[in-house]
Amino acid sequence: MAGPAPDNEPTARVVADESEIARSLTRIAHELLEANHGSADLVLLGIPTRGVFLARRLAQTIEGIEGRPVRLGALDITMYRDDLRANPTRNPARTSIPGRIDDAVVVLVDDVLYSGRTIAAAIDALRDLGRPRAVRLAALVDRGHRELPIAADHVGRTIQTAADERVQVQLAEVDGRDAVTISRTGEAR
């Protein structure tokens, strides 16, 4: 049996498990279909890393409901971030757009909505790719603390957090399990 975590290691508490994440994604898929009156002109764009996997899961769920595939892609926002000078960048991921987005309803999919800056960067990136009829946001977790006037249209779970807490979404495709955890680290995310 493990003892308490050392003082320098944060302990994470699970606030959503695999079944809660699956239910949230199913609900979001139904909300997207209802708001859009079907999937005919939907384009799901996941924001790397975990947003891409969440978008894939949403696309699979929508296909299961509608009986036809939904357009799916990935939108890397690395070079559109407003903090490039202050923070070292990660290597850009691949942007993959499934055809033209002009006049489509683009749904940006991300794991955690926090300051809103990632979504602002995604909207800037979309401007270089075309002119969607509408842009919506689906986030698995909304943790608050917005710095920009951005809100998700579809949220799996809203969690009240302190600024020094870290919310982490773990997905089986990347992390080996599905969970949403919160830990106090002294650094906000």
Backbone torsions as a table, in degrees:
resi	resn	phi	psi	omega
1	MET	NA	133.6	-177.5
2	ALA	-79.7	145.2	176.1
3	GLY	-85.6	-172.4	179.3
4	PRO	-65.3	153.9	179.4
5	ALA	-67.8	144.2	175.8
6	PRO	-59.6	157.5	-176.8
7	ASP	-57.9	-29.8	-177.2
8	ASN	-87.0	-3.4	178.4
9	GLU	-110.7	120.9	179.5
10	PRO	-71.3	146.2	174.1
11	THR	-97.1	135.9	-178.2
12	ALA	-104.8	135.8	174.3
13	ARG	-108.3	138.7	-178.8
14	VAL	-81.4	125.2	178.5
15	VAL	-109.9	-11.2	173.4
16	ALA	-152.7	133.8	179.7
17	ASP	-104.9	-172.4	-176.2
18	GLU	-55.8	-45.5	-177.6
19	SER	-68.8	-36.3	178.2
20	GLU	-67.8	-38.2	177.0
21	ILE	-65.0	-43.5	179.4
22	ALA	-61.9	-43.6	178.0
23	ARG	-63.0	-41.6	179.3
24	SER	-61.1	-44.9	-179.3
25	LEU	-67.0	-37.2	176.6
26	THR	-63.8	-43.2	178.8
27	ARG	-64.3	-43.4	178.6
28	ILE	-61.2	-42.6	178.5
29	ALA	-58.7	-45.1	178.6
30	HIS	-64.7	-40.7	178.2
31	GLU	-62.2	-42.4	178.6
32	LEU	-60.8	-45.0	-179.8
33	LEU	-65.2	-40.4	179.2
34	GLU	-66.5	-46.4	-178.5
35	ALA	-65.4	-31.1	-176.7
36	ASN	-98.9	-1.9	-176.3
37	HIS	57.6	46.2	179.7
38	GLY	111.7	-173.5	-174.2
39	SER	-110.5	6.5	-170.9
40	ALA	-53.2	-43.6	-176.3
41	ASP	-115.5	20.6	178.3
42	LEU	-80.2	142.6	170.6
43	VAL	-131.6	118.6	177.4
44	LEU	-95.6	124.1	177.8
45	LEU	-121.0	111.8	178.1
46	GLY	-82.2	141.4	176.6
47	ILE	-95.4	120.2	-177.3
48	PRO	-57.7	144.4	8.8
49	THR	-98.9	-53.5	-170.9
50	ARG	-71.3	-25.1	176.8
51	GLY	-61.8	-31.4	178.0
52	VAL	-64.7	-44.6	-179.7
53	PHE	-69.8	-36.3	176.2
54	LEU	-65.7	-40.3	177.5
55	ALA	-62.5	-39.6	177.6
56	ARG	-62.0	-43.8	179.2
57	ARG	-64.4	-41.4	177.3
58	LEU	-62.7	-42.7	179.2
59	ALA	-61.1	-41.4	178.3
60	GLN	-64.1	-41.2	179.5
61	THR	-66.1	-44.9	179.3
62	ILE	-62.4	-42.2	177.9
63	GLU	-61.6	-39.2	177.7
64	GLY	-64.2	-34.2	180.0
65	ILE	-79.0	-46.7	-173.0
66	GLU	-87.0	-23.1	-178.5
67	GLY	80.9	11.5	176.1
68	ARG	-148.3	152.4	-177.0
69	PRO	-70.3	154.2	174.5
70	VAL	-109.9	146.5	179.6
71	ARG	-66.3	136.7	-171.5
72	LEU	-138.7	136.8	177.9
73	GLY	-154.5	-170.9	179.4
74	ALA	-133.8	142.3	-178.5
75	LEU	-126.8	105.1	177.1
76	ASP	-82.2	133.4	-175.8
77	ILE	-114.2	8.9	-173.2
78	THR	-50.8	-49.9	-174.8
79	MET	-79.6	-3.0	178.4
80	TYR	-102.9	-1.3	-178.3
81	ARG	-66.2	147.8	179.7
82	ASP	-89.5	4.3	-179.7
83	ASP	-116.7	24.6	-177.1
84	LEU	-61.2	-36.7	-179.0
85	ARG	-72.8	-32.8	-175.0
86	ALA	-86.2	-31.3	-175.6
87	ASN	-120.4	139.6	174.3
88	PRO	-63.9	140.9	-178.4
89	THR	-86.9	154.4	171.1
90	ARG	-87.7	166.7	176.6
91	ASN	-64.7	133.2	178.5
92	PRO	-59.2	143.3	175.3
93	ALA	-89.7	177.7	-178.5
94	ARG	-83.1	132.1	169.9
95	THR	-94.9	130.3	-178.6
96	SER	-135.1	108.6	-178.2
97	ILE	-106.5	124.3	-177.4
98	PRO	-81.2	80.4	-179.4
99	GLY	83.3	-164.1	-178.8
100	ARG	-77.5	146.2	177.2
101	ILE	-105.0	-2.7	178.2
102	ASP	-57.5	130.6	178.5
103	ASP	65.8	9.2	175.6
104	ALA	-91.4	165.0	170.9
105	VAL	-98.2	107.5	-177.7
106	VAL	-93.1	128.0	176.6
107	VAL	-110.3	112.6	173.8
108	LEU	-78.8	133.6	-177.8
109	VAL	-120.9	124.6	179.2
110	ASP	-137.5	162.3	-178.0
111	ASP	-81.0	-51.7	-176.4
112	VAL	-126.9	125.8	172.4
113	LEU	-96.0	121.0	-175.5
114	TYR	-126.4	-96.0	-175.2
115	SER	-75.1	-26.0	-175.8
116	GLY	97.3	-7.4	-175.9
117	ARG	-69.6	-34.8	176.7
118	THR	-62.8	-42.1	-178.7
119	ILE	-70.1	-37.5	175.4
120	ALA	-60.1	-41.9	177.3
121	ALA	-64.2	-38.6	178.7
122	ALA	-64.5	-40.1	178.0
123	ILE	-64.6	-41.0	175.8
124	ASP	-60.6	-42.7	179.3
125	ALA	-63.3	-39.0	179.3
126	LEU	-61.4	-35.3	180.0
127	ARG	-59.0	-31.4	178.4
128	ASP	-77.9	-13.1	-174.2
129	LEU	-104.6	-17.8	-178.0
130	GLY	155.9	-170.2	-178.3
131	ARG	-126.4	91.8	178.1
132	PRO	-65.5	153.8	174.4
133	ARG	-65.7	-38.4	178.4
134	ALA	-152.4	151.8	174.3
135	VAL	-123.2	127.1	178.1
136	ARG	-120.4	163.5	-179.6
137	LEU	-126.5	129.4	172.4
138	ALA	-118.6	122.7	179.7
139	ALA	-126.1	136.3	177.2
140	LEU	-66.0	-41.1	-178.3
141	VAL	-131.8	131.5	169.7
142	ASP	-110.1	114.3	-176.6
143	ARG	-102.7	2.0	179.0
144	GLY	80.2	-164.2	179.2
145	HIS	67.2	40.4	-178.1
146	ARG	-66.7	139.8	173.8
147	GLU	-106.4	-16.6	179.0
148	LEU	-127.5	154.9	-177.8
149	PRO	-77.8	71.2	-178.6
150	ILE	-125.7	134.2	178.1
151	ALA	-133.7	148.0	177.5
152	ALA	-81.1	142.0	175.0
153	ASP	-79.7	-30.0	-176.7
154	HIS	-137.2	121.4	-176.1
155	VAL	-127.0	132.3	175.6
156	GLY	-72.7	-44.5	-177.2
157	ARG	-156.7	133.9	173.7
158	THR	-100.2	127.8	-177.1
159	ILE	-125.0	126.8	174.6
160	GLN	-79.8	126.4	-177.2
161	THR	-132.7	160.8	170.1
162	ALA	-88.7	156.0	-177.5
163	ALA	-61.8	-27.9	-178.7
164	ASP	-93.6	12.5	175.7
165	GLU	-96.2	151.1	177.7
166	ARG	-110.9	126.6	175.2
167	VAL	-102.9	124.7	-179.3
168	GLN	-125.1	128.3	172.7
169	VAL	-96.5	125.6	175.7
170	GLN	-110.5	131.9	178.9
171	LEU	-123.5	144.2	-176.5
172	ALA	-55.4	-36.6	-177.2
173	GLU	-63.9	-27.9	-176.8
174	VAL	-111.5	-42.2	-168.9
175	ASP	-110.1	-6.1	179.2
176	GLY	86.9	-5.3	176.6
177	ARG	-157.5	161.3	175.6
178	ASP	-103.9	123.2	177.0
179	ALA	-167.7	155.5	168.5
180	VAL	-118.0	125.4	-178.1
181	THR	-124.3	156.0	173.7
182	ILE	-125.9	134.1	174.3
183	SER	-138.3	153.4	177.3
184	ARG	-97.3	117.6	-175.0
185	THR	-123.1	-9.0	-174.8
186	GLY	87.0	-12.0	176.5
187	GLU	-120.1	136.7	-179.9
188	ALA	-86.7	150.4	170.6
189	ARG	-147.3	NA	NA
